[in-house]
Amino acid sequence: MPPMQPGPKRVLVEVCVASVGDAHLAQSAGADRIELNAALELGGLTPSLGTLLETREAVAIPIITMVRPRPGGFCYDPDEFHVMLRDAELMVRNGADGLAFGILTDTGRVDVERCAELIGRIRSIGNPLRGGFVFHRAFDFVADPSSALEDLIRLGFRRVMTSGRAPTAIEGATEIAKLAGQADGRIEVLPAGGVRGANVARLVALTGCRQVHASVRTPRSDPSVAGQPSFSLGSAGDQHAGTDAKLLDELLSAIH
């Protein structure tokens, strides 16, 4: 009898969350790892240390912590960068398994010097990161993706998150496949952007990638502000983003 051939390697699912409860939901549903953020409605910002500590107690799967001090781009002034260094160190010392960050120059290139400084600062701590360093979707705004990918490989990033420089990963699938081919195993390519149960099988087939990142979020309302409907503190009103359990189940069912 011929030896049994191994089945295809299963697709890993990373779920973007912004609360302890949603992290627990993701783990319970079968996610392989989470990316922990604040303010998903702003594209994800650095979570509080308290959120990380509580999430670390709540889940066993790897936690990749976002390090992004503000919305609206990825070129930071010196004070913002020093905050990133401090946040990154605090996250790693308090249970983060990996860090997701992206720093660009004002001309839309990878800021190699600052990325190297942040990576060096974390490596000097001596805590091995099982999740490594992840360059987030700042990559989708670089001027030259091929050159940028080589920069990330030289810097020692474990993976790069991308929608293929398109509004969604399925729309950018051809570019993602091209990047995966260029990477040739030297860095992991993580498709992200609009990943859902209805398109994930096609996305995997088109790109050849064996992992995906999904922010299956939905608006949630907080009724405590209903007493003053005429104004709000900020643009969100009573809305904040949370993980949609139904969309998450559909995604994981389609993959598993």
C-alpha positions as a Markdown table, in Angstrom:
| # | Residue | x | y | z |
|---|---|---|---|---|
| 1 | Met | 0.0 | 0.0 | 0.0 |
| 2 | Pro | 1.5 | 3.4 | -0.9 |
| 3 | Pro | 2.1 | 5.9 | 1.9 |
| 4 | Met | -0.7 | 8.2 | 2.8 |
| 5 | Gln | -0.2 | 11.7 | 1.4 |
| 6 | Pro | -0.5 | 14.5 | 3.9 |
| 7 | Gly | -3.5 | 16.7 | 3.5 |
| 8 | Pro | -3.2 | 20.4 | 2.6 |
| 9 | Lys | -2.0 | 22.7 | 5.4 |
| 10 | Arg | -5.0 | 24.3 | 6.9 |
| 11 | Val | -5.5 | 28.1 | 6.7 |
| 12 | Leu | -4.7 | 30.1 | 9.8 |
| 13 | Val | -7.1 | 32.8 | 10.9 |
| 14 | Glu | -6.1 | 36.0 | 12.7 |
| 15 | Val | -9.0 | 38.0 | 14.0 |
| 16 | Cys | -8.7 | 41.7 | 14.8 |
| 17 | Val | -10.4 | 42.6 | 18.1 |
| 18 | Ala | -10.6 | 45.6 | 20.4 |
| 19 | Ser | -11.8 | 44.2 | 23.7 |
| 20 | Val | -11.3 | 41.4 | 26.1 |
| 21 | Gly | -14.7 | 40.0 | 25.4 |
| 22 | Asp | -14.1 | 39.9 | 21.7 |
| 23 | Ala | -10.8 | 38.2 | 22.2 |
| 24 | His | -12.5 | 35.5 | 24.2 |
| 25 | Leu | -15.2 | 35.3 | 21.4 |
| 26 | Ala | -12.5 | 34.8 | 18.8 |
| 27 | Gln | -10.7 | 32.1 | 20.7 |
| 28 | Ser | -13.9 | 30.3 | 21.5 |
| 29 | Ala | -14.9 | 30.4 | 17.8 |
| 30 | Gly | -11.7 | 28.8 | 16.7 |
| 31 | Ala | -9.4 | 31.7 | 15.7 |
| 32 | Asp | -5.7 | 30.9 | 15.7 |
| 33 | Arg | -4.5 | 34.3 | 16.9 |
| 34 | Ile | -5.7 | 37.8 | 17.5 |
| 35 | Glu | -4.5 | 41.2 | 16.7 |
| 36 | Leu | -5.4 | 43.4 | 19.7 |
| 37 | Asn | -6.3 | 47.0 | 19.1 |
| 38 | Ala | -8.2 | 50.0 | 20.3 |
| 39 | Ala | -10.6 | 52.0 | 18.1 |
| 40 | Leu | -11.2 | 49.6 | 15.2 |
| 41 | Glu | -13.4 | 52.3 | 13.6 |
| 42 | Leu | -10.2 | 54.3 | 13.2 |
| 43 | Gly | -8.3 | 51.5 | 11.6 |
| 44 | Gly | -6.9 | 50.2 | 14.9 |
| 45 | Leu | -4.7 | 52.0 | 17.4 |
| 46 | Thr | -2.5 | 50.9 | 20.3 |
| 47 | Pro | -4.6 | 49.2 | 23.0 |
| 48 | Ser | -4.2 | 50.2 | 26.6 |
| 49 | Leu | -1.9 | 48.2 | 28.9 |
| 50 | Gly | -4.9 | 47.2 | 31.0 |
| 51 | Thr | -6.6 | 45.7 | 27.9 |
| 52 | Leu | -3.6 | 43.7 | 27.1 |
| 53 | Leu | -3.2 | 42.4 | 30.7 |
| 54 | Glu | -6.8 | 41.3 | 30.9 |
| 55 | Thr | -6.8 | 39.8 | 27.4 |
| 56 | Arg | -3.6 | 37.8 | 28.2 |
| 57 | Glu | -5.4 | 36.3 | 31.2 |
| 58 | Ala | -8.5 | 35.6 | 29.1 |
| 59 | Val | -7.0 | 33.8 | 26.1 |
| 60 | Ala | -4.2 | 31.3 | 25.4 |
| 61 | Ile | -3.9 | 31.9 | 21.6 |
| 62 | Pro | -1.1 | 34.3 | 20.5 |
| 63 | Ile | -1.8 | 38.0 | 20.8 |
| 64 | Ile | -0.3 | 40.4 | 18.3 |
| 65 | Thr | -0.5 | 43.9 | 19.7 |
| 66 | Met | -1.0 | 46.9 | 17.5 |
| 67 | Val | 1.5 | 49.8 | 18.0 |
| 68 | Arg | 0.0 | 52.8 | 16.3 |
| 69 | Pro | -0.2 | 56.0 | 18.3 |
| 70 | Arg | -2.8 | 57.9 | 16.1 |
| 71 | Pro | -4.9 | 57.6 | 13.0 |
| 72 | Gly | -4.3 | 59.5 | 9.7 |
| 73 | Gly | -1.1 | 58.1 | 8.3 |
| 74 | Phe | 2.2 | 56.5 | 9.3 |
| 75 | Cys | 4.9 | 59.2 | 9.3 |
| 76 | Tyr | 5.4 | 60.1 | 12.9 |
| 77 | Asp | 7.1 | 63.1 | 14.7 |
| 78 | Pro | 9.8 | 62.4 | 17.3 |
| 79 | Asp | 7.4 | 62.5 | 20.2 |
| 80 | Glu | 5.0 | 60.0 | 18.5 |
| 81 | Phe | 7.9 | 57.7 | 17.7 |
| 82 | His | 9.1 | 57.7 | 21.3 |
| 83 | Val | 5.6 | 56.8 | 22.4 |
| 84 | Met | 5.7 | 53.9 | 20.0 |
| 85 | Leu | 9.0 | 52.7 | 21.5 |
| 86 | Arg | 7.6 | 52.9 | 25.0 |
| 87 | Asp | 4.4 | 51.2 | 24.1 |
| 88 | Ala | 6.2 | 48.4 | 22.2 |
| 89 | Glu | 8.4 | 47.7 | 25.2 |
| 90 | Leu | 5.5 | 47.7 | 27.6 |
| 91 | Met | 3.4 | 45.4 | 25.5 |
| 92 | Val | 6.2 | 42.9 | 25.1 |
| 93 | Arg | 7.0 | 43.0 | 28.8 |
| 94 | Asn | 3.4 | 42.3 | 29.7 |
| 95 | Gly | 2.4 | 39.4 | 27.5 |
| 96 | Ala | 2.3 | 40.4 | 23.9 |
| 97 | Asp | 3.4 | 37.6 | 21.6 |
| 98 | Gly | 4.1 | 39.9 | 18.7 |
| 99 | Leu | 3.9 | 43.5 | 17.5 |
| 100 | Ala | 2.1 | 45.0 | 14.5 |
| 101 | Phe | 3.4 | 48.4 | 13.4 |
| 102 | Gly | 4.3 | 50.3 | 10.3 |
| 103 | Ile | 6.4 | 53.4 | 9.9 |
| 104 | Leu | 6.7 | 55.3 | 6.6 |
| 105 | Thr | 8.7 | 58.3 | 5.5 |
| 106 | Asp | 7.0 | 61.4 | 4.2 |
| 107 | Thr | 7.7 | 60.1 | 0.7 |
| 108 | Gly | 5.8 | 56.9 | 1.2 |
| 109 | Arg | 8.8 | 54.5 | 1.7 |
| 110 | Val | 9.5 | 52.2 | 4.6 |
| 111 | Asp | 11.2 | 54.1 | 7.3 |
| 112 | Val | 14.0 | 51.6 | 7.6 |
| 113 | Glu | 15.9 | 53.5 | 10.3 |
| 114 | Arg | 13.0 | 53.8 | 12.7 |
| 115 | Cys | 11.7 | 50.3 | 12.1 |
| 116 | Ala | 15.2 | 49.0 | 12.8 |
| 117 | Glu | 15.4 | 51.0 | 16.0 |
| 118 | Leu | 12.1 | 49.7 | 17.3 |
| 119 | Ile | 13.0 | 46.1 | 16.4 |
| 120 | Gly | 16.4 | 46.5 | 18.1 |
| 121 | Arg | 14.8 | 48.0 | 21.2 |
| 122 | Ile | 12.5 | 45.0 | 21.6 |
| 123 | Arg | 15.2 | 42.4 | 20.8 |
| 124 | Ser | 17.4 | 43.9 | 23.5 |
| 125 | Ile | 14.8 | 43.0 | 26.1 |
| 126 | Gly | 15.5 | 39.3 | 25.5 |
| 127 | Asn | 11.9 | 38.1 | 25.4 |
| 128 | Pro | 11.5 | 35.9 | 22.3 |
| 129 | Leu | 8.4 | 36.8 | 20.4 |
| 130 | Arg | 6.6 | 33.8 | 19.1 |
| 131 | Gly | 4.4 | 36.0 | 16.9 |
| 132 | Gly | 7.4 | 38.1 | 15.7 |
| 133 | Phe | 7.2 | 41.6 | 14.1 |
| 134 | Val | 4.4 | 42.3 | 11.7 |
| 135 | Phe | 4.3 | 45.3 | 9.2 |
| 136 | His | 0.7 | 46.3 | 9.1 |
| 137 | Arg | -1.3 | 47.8 | 6.2 |
| 138 | Ala | 0.8 | 50.8 | 6.1 |
| 139 | Phe | 2.4 | 48.6 | 3.4 |
| 140 | Asp | -0.6 | 49.3 | 1.1 |
| 141 | Phe | 0.5 | 53.0 | 0.9 |
| 142 | Val | 4.1 | 52.5 | 0.0 |
| 143 | Ala | 5.4 | 54.0 | -3.3 |
| 144 | Asp | 7.2 | 50.9 | -4.4 |
| 145 | Pro | 5.8 | 47.6 | -3.0 |
| 146 | Ser | 8.5 | 45.4 | -4.4 |
| 147 | Ser | 11.3 | 47.4 | -2.9 |
| 148 | Ala | 9.4 | 47.8 | 0.3 |
| 149 | Leu | 9.0 | 44.1 | 0.7 |
| 150 | Glu | 12.8 | 43.6 | 0.4 |
| 151 | Asp | 13.3 | 46.3 | 3.1 |
| 152 | Leu | 11.0 | 44.4 | 5.4 |
| 153 | Ile | 12.8 | 41.1 | 4.8 |
| 154 | Arg | 16.2 | 42.7 | 5.6 |
| 155 | Leu | 14.7 | 44.3 | 8.7 |
| 156 | Gly | 13.6 | 40.9 | 10.0 |
| 157 | Phe | 9.8 | 41.2 | 9.9 |
| 158 | Arg | 8.1 | 37.9 | 10.2 |
| 159 | Arg | 5.0 | 38.9 | 8.1 |
| 160 | Val | 3.5 | 41.7 | 6.1 |
| 161 | Met | -0.2 | 42.5 | 6.1 |
| 162 | Thr | -1.7 | 43.7 | 2.8 |
| 163 | Ser | -4.8 | 44.0 | 0.7 |
| 164 | Gly | -2.7 | 44.1 | -2.4 |
| 165 | Arg | -3.0 | 47.9 | -2.4 |
| 166 | Ala | -6.7 | 47.6 | -3.1 |
| 167 | Pro | -9.8 | 48.4 | -1.1 |
| 168 | Thr | -10.2 | 44.7 | -0.3 |
| 169 | Ala | -8.0 | 41.6 | -0.4 |
| 170 | Ile | -10.1 | 39.9 | -3.0 |
| 171 | Glu | -9.7 | 42.9 | -5.3 |
| 172 | Gly | -6.0 | 42.9 | -4.7 |
| 173 | Ala | -5.5 | 39.1 | -4.9 |
| 174 | Thr | -3.4 | 39.3 | -8.0 |
| 175 | Glu | -1.0 | 41.7 | -6.3 |
| 176 | Ile | -1.0 | 39.6 | -3.1 |
| 177 | Ala | -0.1 | 36.5 | -5.1 |
| 178 | Lys | 2.7 | 38.5 | -6.8 |
| 179 | Leu | 4.1 | 39.6 | -3.4 |
| 180 | Ala | 3.9 | 36.0 | -2.1 |
| 181 | Gly | 5.9 | 34.9 | -5.1 |
| 182 | Gln | 8.5 | 37.5 | -4.5 |
| 183 | Ala | 8.7 | 36.7 | -0.8 |
| 184 | Asp | 9.3 | 33.0 | -1.6 |
| 185 | Gly | 9.1 | 32.0 | 2.0 |
| 186 | Arg | 11.4 | 34.7 | 3.3 |
| 187 | Ile | 8.5 | 36.6 | 4.9 |
| 188 | Glu | 4.9 | 35.6 | 5.4 |
| 189 | Val | 2.2 | 37.5 | 3.4 |
| 190 | Leu | -1.0 | 38.0 | 5.3 |
| 191 | Pro | -4.0 | 39.0 | 3.2 |
| 192 | Ala | -6.3 | 41.5 | 4.9 |
| 193 | Gly | -9.2 | 43.7 | 4.0 |
| 194 | Gly | -12.8 | 42.6 | 3.6 |
| 195 | Val | -12.1 | 38.9 | 4.3 |
| 196 | Arg | -15.4 | 37.1 | 4.8 |
| 197 | Gly | -16.8 | 33.6 | 4.7 |
| 198 | Ala | -18.2 | 34.2 | 1.2 |
| 199 | Asn | -14.8 | 35.1 | -0.3 |
| 200 | Val | -12.1 | 33.5 | 1.8 |
| 201 | Ala | -11.9 | 30.2 | -0.2 |
| 202 | Arg | -11.5 | 32.2 | -3.4 |
| 203 | Leu | -8.9 | 34.5 | -1.8 |
| 204 | Val | -6.8 | 31.5 | -0.6 |
| 205 | Ala | -7.0 | 29.9 | -4.1 |
| 206 | Leu | -6.0 | 33.1 | -5.9 |
| 207 | Thr | -3.1 | 34.1 | -3.6 |
| 208 | Gly | -1.8 | 30.8 | -2.4 |
| 209 | Cys | -1.5 | 32.2 | 1.1 |
| 210 | Arg | -2.3 | 29.9 | 4.0 |
| 211 | Gln | -3.3 | 32.5 | 6.5 |
| 212 | Val | -5.8 | 35.4 | 6.5 |
| 213 | His | -6.5 | 38.5 | 8.7 |
| 214 | Ala | -10.2 | 39.4 | 9.3 |
| 215 | Ser | -11.7 | 42.4 | 11.0 |
| 216 | Val | -15.3 | 41.0 | 11.1 |
| 217 | Arg | -16.7 | 44.0 | 13.0 |
| 218 | Thr | -20.1 | 45.5 | 13.4 |
| 219 | Pro | -21.2 | 48.8 | 15.0 |
| 220 | Arg | -22.4 | 48.6 | 18.6 |
| 221 | Ser | -24.5 | 51.2 | 20.4 |
| 222 | Asp | -24.1 | 52.5 | 23.9 |
| 223 | Pro | -27.5 | 53.7 | 25.2 |
| 224 | Ser | -26.0 | 55.8 | 28.0 |
| 225 | Val | -25.8 | 58.9 | 25.8 |
| 226 | Ala | -29.3 | 58.7 | 24.5 |
| 227 | Gly | -30.4 | 61.4 | 26.9 |
| 228 | Gln | -28.7 | 64.1 | 24.8 |
| 229 | Pro | -29.3 | 63.2 | 21.1 |
| 230 | Ser | -28.6 | 66.8 | 20.0 |
| 231 | Phe | -24.8 | 66.5 | 20.4 |
| 232 | Ser | -22.0 | 64.0 | 20.9 |
| 233 | Leu | -18.4 | 63.9 | 22.1 |
| 234 | Gly | -16.6 | 63.2 | 18.8 |
| 235 | Ser | -17.8 | 61.9 | 15.5 |
| 236 | Ala | -18.8 | 58.4 | 16.7 |
| 237 | Gly | -21.8 | 59.4 | 18.7 |
| 238 | Asp | -23.0 | 56.3 | 20.6 |
| 239 | Gln | -21.2 | 53.9 | 18.2 |
| 240 | His | -18.2 | 51.7 | 18.6 |
| 241 | Ala | -16.9 | 48.7 | 16.7 |
| 242 | Gly | -17.0 | 45.2 | 18.0 |
| 243 | Thr | -16.6 | 41.7 | 16.6 |
| 244 | Asp | -19.6 | 40.3 | 14.8 |
| 245 | Ala | -20.1 | 36.7 | 16.1 |
| 246 | Lys | -22.2 | 35.6 | 13.1 |
| 247 | Leu | -19.6 | 36.9 | 10.5 |
| 248 | Leu | -16.8 | 35.3 | 12.5 |
| 249 | Asp | -18.6 | 31.9 | 12.6 |
| 250 | Glu | -19.3 | 32.1 | 8.8 |
| 251 | Leu | -15.6 | 32.8 | 8.1 |
| 252 | Leu | -14.3 | 30.0 | 10.3 |
| 253 | Ser | -16.9 | 27.6 | 9.0 |
| 254 | Ala | -15.9 | 28.4 | 5.4 |
| 255 | Ile | -12.2 | 27.7 | 6.3 |
| 256 | His | -12.5 | 24.7 | 8.6 |
